[in-house]
Amino acid sequence: MKETIYIKNMVCNRCIASVLTIFNTENYMVESVELGKVVAIKGLNSNCENLNRALIKTGFQIIENERDTLIEQIKVKLIHKIELGETEDLFKILAEEFGKTETAISKLFSKHEGVTLEKYTINLKIEKVKEFIQLGQLNFSEISYTLNYKTSSHLARQFKAVTGMSMSDYKSLQNWKRISLDQIV
């Protein structure tokens, strides 16, 4: 029987590959894997407890309730949209996609995560800015434009407020400190 299993902390393509390997090792026939979600058929020798233990060892976890599933889907959608540079009207898009109001999604997220949805989104964007700076392919204005900031000075102020340093200072560090996307709060 086919089942959809929601997985916490899947934030990149390497996560997809890791989770797929775990499911295969635990004798699940996987139909599809995407960030935060696996559609699979349990094999005869499969054990859900072993699967969850194997996932936990690598930093993942099966999500077992609807609220946590929604929170994880919101995080995955935000990461995906920021990765694509589609950051305009994010909260409106989330509300439409999940069939809730922006206020309801924001309150649920804040209550569950202990940080506002807006602050979480800003932190995701700042990590993306750090990545762009490390890659060295875009200047600060281009980074600002890519992430849909109204002005590069707005991004600069936000970057400094979150990191405590300017983007130029961060660039000159060469000892970049980045936060894994699954550790952002």
MODELLER restraints for C-alpha pairs under 7 A, 6 or more apart:
rsr = mdl.restraints
at = mdl.atoms
rsr.add(forms.Gaussian(group=physical.xy_distance, feature=features.Distance(at['CA:1:A'], at['CA:41:A']), mean=5.59, stdev=0.5))
rsr.add(forms.Gaussian(group=physical.xy_distance, feature=features.Distance(at['CA:1:A'], at['CA:42:A']), mean=6.97, stdev=0.5))
rsr.add(forms.Gaussian(group=physical.xy_distance, feature=features.Distance(at['CA:2:A'], at['CA:39:A']), mean=6.80, stdev=0.5))
rsr.add(forms.Gaussian(group=physical.xy_distance, feature=features.Distance(at['CA:2:A'], at['CA:40:A']), mean=5.56, stdev=0.5))
rsr.add(forms.Gaussian(group=physical.xy_distance, feature=features.Distance(at['CA:2:A'], at['CA:41:A']), mean=4.62, stdev=0.5))
rsr.add(forms.Gaussian(group=physical.xy_distance, feature=features.Distance(at['CA:3:A'], at['CA:39:A']), mean=5.67, stdev=0.5))
rsr.add(forms.Gaussian(group=physical.xy_distance, feature=features.Distance(at['CA:3:A'], at['CA:40:A']), mean=5.59, stdev=0.5))
rsr.add(forms.Gaussian(group=physical.xy_distance, feature=features.Distance(at['CA:3:A'], at['CA:41:A']), mean=6.26, stdev=0.5))
rsr.add(forms.Gaussian(group=physical.xy_distance, feature=features.Distance(at['CA:4:A'], at['CA:37:A']), mean=6.86, stdev=0.5))
rsr.add(forms.Gaussian(group=physical.xy_distance, feature=features.Distance(at['CA:4:A'], at['CA:38:A']), mean=5.72, stdev=0.5))
rsr.add(forms.Gaussian(group=physical.xy_distance, feature=features.Distance(at['CA:4:A'], at['CA:39:A']), mean=4.45, stdev=0.5))
rsr.add(forms.Gaussian(group=physical.xy_distance, feature=features.Distance(at['CA:4:A'], at['CA:40:A']), mean=6.53, stdev=0.5))
rsr.add(forms.Gaussian(group=physical.xy_distance, feature=features.Distance(at['CA:5:A'], at['CA:37:A']), mean=5.78, stdev=0.5))
rsr.add(forms.Gaussian(group=physical.xy_distance, feature=features.Distance(at['CA:5:A'], at['CA:38:A']), mean=5.18, stdev=0.5))
rsr.add(forms.Gaussian(group=physical.xy_distance, feature=features.Distance(at['CA:5:A'], at['CA:39:A']), mean=6.26, stdev=0.5))
rsr.add(forms.Gaussian(group=physical.xy_distance, feature=features.Distance(at['CA:5:A'], at['CA:62:A']), mean=6.93, stdev=0.5))
rsr.add(forms.Gaussian(group=physical.xy_distance, feature=features.Distance(at['CA:6:A'], at['CA:36:A']), mean=5.55, stdev=0.5))
rsr.add(forms.Gaussian(group=physical.xy_distance, feature=features.Distance(at['CA:6:A'], at['CA:37:A']), mean=4.49, stdev=0.5))
rsr.add(forms.Gaussian(group=physical.xy_distance, feature=features.Distance(at['CA:6:A'], at['CA:38:A']), mean=6.36, stdev=0.5))
rsr.add(forms.Gaussian(group=physical.xy_distance, feature=features.Distance(at['CA:6:A'], at['CA:62:A']), mean=5.92, stdev=0.5))
rsr.add(forms.Gaussian(group=physical.xy_distance, feature=features.Distance(at['CA:6:A'], at['CA:63:A']), mean=5.43, stdev=0.5))
rsr.add(forms.Gaussian(group=physical.xy_distance, feature=features.Distance(at['CA:6:A'], at['CA:69:A']), mean=6.48, stdev=0.5))
rsr.add(forms.Gaussian(group=physical.xy_distance, feature=features.Distance(at['CA:7:A'], at['CA:36:A']), mean=4.77, stdev=0.5))
rsr.add(forms.Gaussian(group=physical.xy_distance, feature=features.Distance(at['CA:7:A'], at['CA:37:A']), mean=5.72, stdev=0.5))
rsr.add(forms.Gaussian(group=physical.xy_distance, feature=features.Distance(at['CA:7:A'], at['CA:60:A']), mean=6.49, stdev=0.5))
rsr.add(forms.Gaussian(group=physical.xy_distance, feature=features.Distance(at['CA:7:A'], at['CA:61:A']), mean=5.49, stdev=0.5))
rsr.add(forms.Gaussian(group=physical.xy_distance, feature=features.Distance(at['CA:7:A'], at['CA:62:A']), mean=4.66, stdev=0.5))
rsr.add(forms.Gaussian(group=physical.xy_distance, feature=features.Distance(at['CA:7:A'], at['CA:63:A']), mean=5.60, stdev=0.5))
rsr.add(forms.Gaussian(group=physical.xy_distance, feature=features.Distance(at['CA:8:A'], at['CA:36:A']), mean=6.06, stdev=0.5))
rsr.add(forms.Gaussian(group=physical.xy_distance, feature=features.Distance(at['CA:8:A'], at['CA:60:A']), mean=5.47, stdev=0.5))
rsr.add(forms.Gaussian(group=physical.xy_distance, feature=features.Distance(at['CA:8:A'], at['CA:61:A']), mean=5.12, stdev=0.5))
rsr.add(forms.Gaussian(group=physical.xy_distance, feature=features.Distance(at['CA:8:A'], at['CA:62:A']), mean=6.22, stdev=0.5))
rsr.add(forms.Gaussian(group=physical.xy_distance, feature=features.Distance(at['CA:8:A'], at['CA:63:A']), mean=6.18, stdev=0.5))
rsr.add(forms.Gaussian(group=physical.xy_distance, feature=features.Distance(at['CA:8:A'], at['CA:72:A']), mean=6.33, stdev=0.5))
rsr.add(forms.Gaussian(group=physical.xy_distance, feature=features.Distance(at['CA:9:A'], at['CA:60:A']), mean=5.45, stdev=0.5))
rsr.add(forms.Gaussian(group=physical.xy_distance, feature=features.Distance(at['CA:9:A'], at['CA:182:A']), mean=5.17, stdev=0.5))
rsr.add(forms.Gaussian(group=physical.xy_distance, feature=features.Distance(at['CA:10:A'], at['CA:16:A']), mean=6.86, stdev=0.5))
rsr.add(forms.Gaussian(group=physical.xy_distance, feature=features.Distance(at['CA:10:A'], at['CA:35:A']), mean=5.37, stdev=0.5))
rsr.add(forms.Gaussian(group=physical.xy_distance, feature=features.Distance(at['CA:10:A'], at['CA:36:A']), mean=5.24, stdev=0.5))
rsr.add(forms.Gaussian(group=physical.xy_distance, feature=features.Distance(at['CA:10:A'], at['CA:60:A']), mean=6.95, stdev=0.5))
rsr.add(forms.Gaussian(group=physical.xy_distance, feature=features.Distance(at['CA:11:A'], at['CA:35:A']), mean=6.17, stdev=0.5))
rsr.add(forms.Gaussian(group=physical.xy_distance, feature=features.Distance(at['CA:11:A'], at['CA:76:A']), mean=6.64, stdev=0.5))
rsr.add(forms.Gaussian(group=physical.xy_distance, feature=features.Distance(at['CA:11:A'], at['CA:181:A']), mean=6.40, stdev=0.5))
rsr.add(forms.Gaussian(group=physical.xy_distance, feature=features.Distance(at['CA:11:A'], at['CA:182:A']), mean=6.41, stdev=0.5))
rsr.add(forms.Gaussian(group=physical.xy_distance, feature=features.Distance(at['CA:12:A'], at['CA:35:A']), mean=6.94, stdev=0.5))
rsr.add(forms.Gaussian(group=physical.xy_distance, feature=features.Distance(at['CA:16:A'], at['CA:33:A']), mean=6.46, stdev=0.5))
rsr.add(forms.Gaussian(group=physical.xy_distance, feature=features.Distance(at['CA:16:A'], at['CA:34:A']), mean=6.39, stdev=0.5))
rsr.add(forms.Gaussian(group=physical.xy_distance, feature=features.Distance(at['CA:16:A'], at['CA:35:A']), mean=6.46, stdev=0.5))
rsr.add(forms.Gaussian(group=physical.xy_distance, feature=features.Distance(at['CA:22:A'], at['CA:54:A']), mean=6.74, stdev=0.5))
rsr.add(forms.Gaussian(group=physical.xy_distance, feature=features.Distance(at['CA:22:A'], at['CA:55:A']), mean=6.92, stdev=0.5))
rsr.add(forms.Gaussian(group=physical.xy_distance, feature=features.Distance(at['CA:26:A'], at['CA:46:A']), mean=5.73, stdev=0.5))
rsr.add(forms.Gaussian(group=physical.xy_distance, feature=features.Distance(at['CA:26:A'], at['CA:51:A']), mean=6.07, stdev=0.5))
rsr.add(forms.Gaussian(group=physical.xy_distance, feature=features.Distance(at['CA:27:A'], at['CA:43:A']), mean=5.25, stdev=0.5))
rsr.add(forms.Gaussian(group=physical.xy_distance, feature=features.Distance(at['CA:27:A'], at['CA:45:A']), mean=6.31, stdev=0.5))
rsr.add(forms.Gaussian(group=physical.xy_distance, feature=features.Distance(at['CA:27:A'], at['CA:46:A']), mean=5.31, stdev=0.5))
rsr.add(forms.Gaussian(group=physical.xy_distance, feature=features.Distance(at['CA:28:A'], at['CA:40:A']), mean=6.22, stdev=0.5))
rsr.add(forms.Gaussian(group=physical.xy_distance, feature=features.Distance(at['CA:28:A'], at['CA:41:A']), mean=5.66, stdev=0.5))
rsr.add(forms.Gaussian(group=physical.xy_distance, feature=features.Distance(at['CA:28:A'], at['CA:42:A']), mean=4.76, stdev=0.5))
rsr.add(forms.Gaussian(group=physical.xy_distance, feature=features.Distance(at['CA:28:A'], at['CA:43:A']), mean=5.06, stdev=0.5))
rsr.add(forms.Gaussian(group=physical.xy_distance, feature=features.Distance(at['CA:28:A'], at['CA:46:A']), mean=6.49, stdev=0.5))
rsr.add(forms.Gaussian(group=physical.xy_distance, feature=features.Distance(at['CA:29:A'], at['CA:40:A']), mean=5.44, stdev=0.5))
rsr.add(forms.Gaussian(group=physical.xy_distance, feature=features.Distance(at['CA:29:A'], at['CA:41:A']), mean=5.00, stdev=0.5))
rsr.add(forms.Gaussian(group=physical.xy_distance, feature=features.Distance(at['CA:29:A'], at['CA:42:A']), mean=6.43, stdev=0.5))
rsr.add(forms.Gaussian(group=physical.xy_distance, feature=features.Distance(at['CA:29:A'], at['CA:43:A']), mean=6.60, stdev=0.5))
rsr.add(forms.Gaussian(group=physical.xy_distance, feature=features.Distance(at['CA:30:A'], at['CA:39:A']), mean=6.10, stdev=0.5))
rsr.add(forms.Gaussian(group=physical.xy_distance, feature=features.Distance(at['CA:30:A'], at['CA:40:A']), mean=4.21, stdev=0.5))
rsr.add(forms.Gaussian(group=physical.xy_distance, feature=features.Distance(at['CA:30:A'], at['CA:41:A']), mean=6.35, stdev=0.5))
rsr.add(forms.Gaussian(group=physical.xy_distance, feature=features.Distance(at['CA:31:A'], at['CA:39:A']), mean=5.46, stdev=0.5))
rsr.add(forms.Gaussian(group=physical.xy_distance, feature=features.Distance(at['CA:31:A'], at['CA:40:A']), mean=5.33, stdev=0.5))
rsr.add(forms.Gaussian(group=physical.xy_distance, feature=features.Distance(at['CA:32:A'], at['CA:38:A']), mean=5.85, stdev=0.5))
rsr.add(forms.Gaussian(group=physical.xy_distance, feature=features.Distance(at['CA:32:A'], at['CA:39:A']), mean=5.21, stdev=0.5))
rsr.add(forms.Gaussian(group=physical.xy_distance, feature=features.Distance(at['CA:33:A'], at['CA:39:A']), mean=6.46, stdev=0.5))
rsr.add(forms.Gaussian(group=physical.xy_distance, feature=features.Distance(at['CA:35:A'], at['CA:76:A']), mean=6.43, stdev=0.5))
rsr.add(forms.Gaussian(group=physical.xy_distance, feature=features.Distance(at['CA:36:A'], at['CA:72:A']), mean=6.89, stdev=0.5))
rsr.add(forms.Gaussian(group=physical.xy_distance, feature=features.Distance(at['CA:36:A'], at['CA:73:A']), mean=6.77, stdev=0.5))
rsr.add(forms.Gaussian(group=physical.xy_distance, feature=features.Distance(at['CA:36:A'], at['CA:76:A']), mean=6.69, stdev=0.5))
rsr.add(forms.Gaussian(group=physical.xy_distance, feature=features.Distance(at['CA:52:A'], at['CA:61:A']), mean=6.10, stdev=0.5))
rsr.add(forms.Gaussian(group=physical.xy_distance, feature=features.Distance(at['CA:52:A'], at['CA:62:A']), mean=6.10, stdev=0.5))
rsr.add(forms.Gaussian(group=physical.xy_distance, feature=features.Distance(at['CA:55:A'], at['CA:61:A']), mean=5.52, stdev=0.5))
rsr.add(forms.Gaussian(group=physical.xy_distance, feature=features.Distance(at['CA:63:A'], at['CA:69:A']), mean=6.05, stdev=0.5))
rsr.add(forms.Gaussian(group=physical.xy_distance, feature=features.Distance(at['CA:71:A'], at['CA:109:A']), mean=6.35, stdev=0.5))
rsr.add(forms.Gaussian(group=physical.xy_distance, feature=features.Distance(at['CA:81:A'], at['CA:87:A']), mean=6.17, stdev=0.5))
rsr.add(forms.Gaussian(group=physical.xy_distance, feature=features.Distance(at['CA:82:A'], at['CA:125:A']), mean=6.80, stdev=0.5))
rsr.add(forms.Gaussian(group=physical.xy_distance, feature=features.Distance(at['CA:85:A'], at['CA:146:A']), mean=5.75, stdev=0.5))
rsr.add(forms.Gaussian(group=physical.xy_distance, feature=features.Distance(at['CA:85:A'], at['CA:147:A']), mean=5.31, stdev=0.5))
rsr.add(forms.Gaussian(group=physical.xy_distance, feature=features.Distance(at['CA:87:A'], at['CA:147:A']), mean=6.28, stdev=0.5))
rsr.add(forms.Gaussian(group=physical.xy_distance, feature=features.Distance(at['CA:87:A'], at['CA:148:A']), mean=6.14, stdev=0.5))
rsr.add(forms.Gaussian(group=physical.xy_distance, feature=features.Distance(at['CA:88:A'], at['CA:148:A']), mean=6.57, stdev=0.5))
rsr.add(forms.Gaussian(group=physical.xy_distance, feature=features.Distance(at['CA:91:A'], at['CA:102:A']), mean=5.98, stdev=0.5))
rsr.add(forms.Gaussian(group=physical.xy_distance, feature=features.Distance(at['CA:92:A'], at['CA:102:A']), mean=6.20, stdev=0.5))
rsr.add(forms.Gaussian(group=physical.xy_distance, feature=features.Distance(at['CA:95:A'], at['CA:101:A']), mean=5.16, stdev=0.5))
rsr.add(forms.Gaussian(group=physical.xy_distance, feature=features.Distance(at['CA:95:A'], at['CA:102:A']), mean=5.12, stdev=0.5))
rsr.add(forms.Gaussian(group=physical.xy_distance, feature=features.Distance(at['CA:95:A'], at['CA:105:A']), mean=6.79, stdev=0.5))
rsr.add(forms.Gaussian(group=physical.xy_distance, feature=features.Distance(at['CA:106:A'], at['CA:116:A']), mean=6.79, stdev=0.5))
rsr.add(forms.Gaussian(group=physical.xy_distance, feature=features.Distance(at['CA:106:A'], at['CA:117:A']), mean=5.61, stdev=0.5))
rsr.add(forms.Gaussian(group=physical.xy_distance, feature=features.Distance(at['CA:109:A'], at['CA:116:A']), mean=6.74, stdev=0.5))
rsr.add(forms.Gaussian(group=physical.xy_distance, feature=features.Distance(at['CA:109:A'], at['CA:117:A']), mean=6.11, stdev=0.5))
rsr.add(forms.Gaussian(group=physical.xy_distance, feature=features.Distance(at['CA:110:A'], at['CA:116:A']), mean=4.60, stdev=0.5))
rsr.add(forms.Gaussian(group=physical.xy_distance, feature=features.Distance(at['CA:110:A'], at['CA:117:A']), mean=6.29, stdev=0.5))
rsr.add(forms.Gaussian(group=physical.xy_distance, feature=features.Distance(at['CA:115:A'], at['CA:185:A']), mean=6.53, stdev=0.5))
rsr.add(forms.Gaussian(group=physical.xy_distance, feature=features.Distance(at['CA:120:A'], at['CA:185:A']), mean=5.70, stdev=0.5))
rsr.add(forms.Gaussian(group=physical.xy_distance, feature=features.Distance(at['CA:123:A'], at['CA:184:A']), mean=6.86, stdev=0.5))
rsr.add(forms.Gaussian(group=physical.xy_distance, feature=features.Distance(at['CA:126:A'], at['CA:159:A']), mean=6.15, stdev=0.5))
rsr.add(forms.Gaussian(group=physical.xy_distance, feature=features.Distance(at['CA:127:A'], at['CA:178:A']), mean=6.63, stdev=0.5))
rsr.add(forms.Gaussian(group=physical.xy_distance, feature=features.Distance(at['CA:127:A'], at['CA:179:A']), mean=6.88, stdev=0.5))
rsr.add(forms.Gaussian(group=physical.xy_distance, feature=features.Distance(at['CA:129:A'], at['CA:143:A']), mean=6.75, stdev=0.5))
rsr.add(forms.Gaussian(group=physical.xy_distance, feature=features.Distance(at['CA:132:A'], at['CA:138:A']), mean=6.64, stdev=0.5))
rsr.add(forms.Gaussian(group=physical.xy_distance, feature=features.Distance(at['CA:132:A'], at['CA:143:A']), mean=6.95, stdev=0.5))
rsr.add(forms.Gaussian(group=physical.xy_distance, feature=features.Distance(at['CA:133:A'], at['CA:171:A']), mean=6.22, stdev=0.5))
rsr.add(forms.Gaussian(group=physical.xy_distance, feature=features.Distance(at['CA:140:A'], at['CA:152:A']), mean=6.88, stdev=0.5))
rsr.add(forms.Gaussian(group=physical.xy_distance, feature=features.Distance(at['CA:141:A'], at['CA:152:A']), mean=5.43, stdev=0.5))
rsr.add(forms.Gaussian(group=physical.xy_distance, feature=features.Distance(at['CA:144:A'], at['CA:151:A']), mean=6.77, stdev=0.5))
rsr.add(forms.Gaussian(group=physical.xy_distance, feature=features.Distance(at['CA:144:A'], at['CA:152:A']), mean=5.18, stdev=0.5))
rsr.add(forms.Gaussian(group=physical.xy_distance, feature=features.Distance(at['CA:144:A'], at['CA:155:A']), mean=6.23, stdev=0.5))
rsr.add(forms.Gaussian(group=physical.xy_distance, feature=features.Distance(at['CA:149:A'], at['CA:155:A']), mean=6.38, stdev=0.5))
rsr.add(forms.Gaussian(group=physical.xy_distance, feature=features.Distance(at['CA:156:A'], at['CA:166:A']), mean=6.71, stdev=0.5))
rsr.add(forms.Gaussian(group=physical.xy_distance, feature=features.Distance(at['CA:156:A'], at['CA:167:A']), mean=6.60, stdev=0.5))
rsr.add(forms.Gaussian(group=physical.xy_distance, feature=features.Distance(at['CA:159:A'], at['CA:166:A']), mean=6.70, stdev=0.5))
rsr.add(forms.Gaussian(group=physical.xy_distance, feature=features.Distance(at['CA:159:A'], at['CA:167:A']), mean=6.78, stdev=0.5))
rsr.add(forms.Gaussian(group=physical.xy_distance, feature=features.Distance(at['CA:160:A'], at['CA:166:A']), mean=5.08, stdev=0.5))
